[in-house]
Amino acid sequence: MSTIEALFYDGKSARPETVYLSVGDTGALVVTHTHRSAHYKAEQLQVSARVGNIPRQLAIPQGGQYEVEDNDWVDAWLADKKLQKGASLAYTLESKFSYAALALIITAAFTWVFFTQGLPVLSKHIAYNIPTETDQMLGSHALESLDDWIFEPSDLEEDRQAQLRQGFEQMLAQIQHSHPYNLQFRASPEIGANAFALPSGTIVMTDELVALAEDDRELYAILAHEIGHVQHRHSLRTVLQSSAVFIIVSLVAGDIGSSAGFLAALPPILIESKYSRDFETEADKFAFDYLKQHGLETQHFANIMNRLSAGSEAAEARFQYISSHPQTKERTVAFEQGEWKNIEP
Ligand SMILES: [Zn+2]
């Protein structure tokens, strides 16, 4: 590139100094002043935008600026600098293949973060903003279907049912809650000791669970956990997450019936099981906080959970899909120690 003339304003005197600009071997701007010379990399200078034929200002870090009338010369130098930068980046990455690999990794990382972080947060946000009437809709007829399918009427004495319901009502009076809760009892030799919450706020407890408890506070601890599921809108969030995963996978894979589609669907399905573990943890935390805040021993929850896991492994295995309580040792540790620790999934 040619050498051109420019004016230097030092910011102190109004009289400019005539200087000469050229480009050195390294691409740096070389400025020859009357008694000295200076070198600048493009990133060291603040270059004003090109507006018509207005001379460009190149501000230097020490204060002061060069005024250049030859806009084309400035643009050529800047473009040259960009080319050199781009070239060096490509050189670092060694080849275009590296670019493609990098792009793939970034895309995979974004997808992963979306499914594991973004989607749960999004569904939670949406679920918390959907009126609780939606939960009624999701839960309506669910109990009737379950009654037809797997439940038998409870054999518990009326007095016993009333006693537990009274305890449940007392709990609700202590909890800020948003759903019309009610407690139902059913017998189910098939699923055995279990309890679960319908999104509407109906909580079903089996006679077998009541029989398994050695202390009613164990049952209230389980009920607190179930209330946690309802309060955190877990049914709605599961529906939102599953349908979002299904829609996205269908869009990406095109044909969900094909083997490629199935393979693409696998990771989200695996992640789905993580969601439900997260929900269990969230419900456990709700129960833990409730017990702590009301001076109840957290040990009660651990006691019945341990008894459940010892006694009903066969039923758990057969009814994974209805069982809302996967048995894990880690879950009960916090309750045994009376100190909440976040469980790593
Ligand atoms: Zn649960």
Residues whose N, C-alpha, C, O or C-beta is under 5 A from the ligand:
A	BS01	ZN	E280 A283 S324 H325
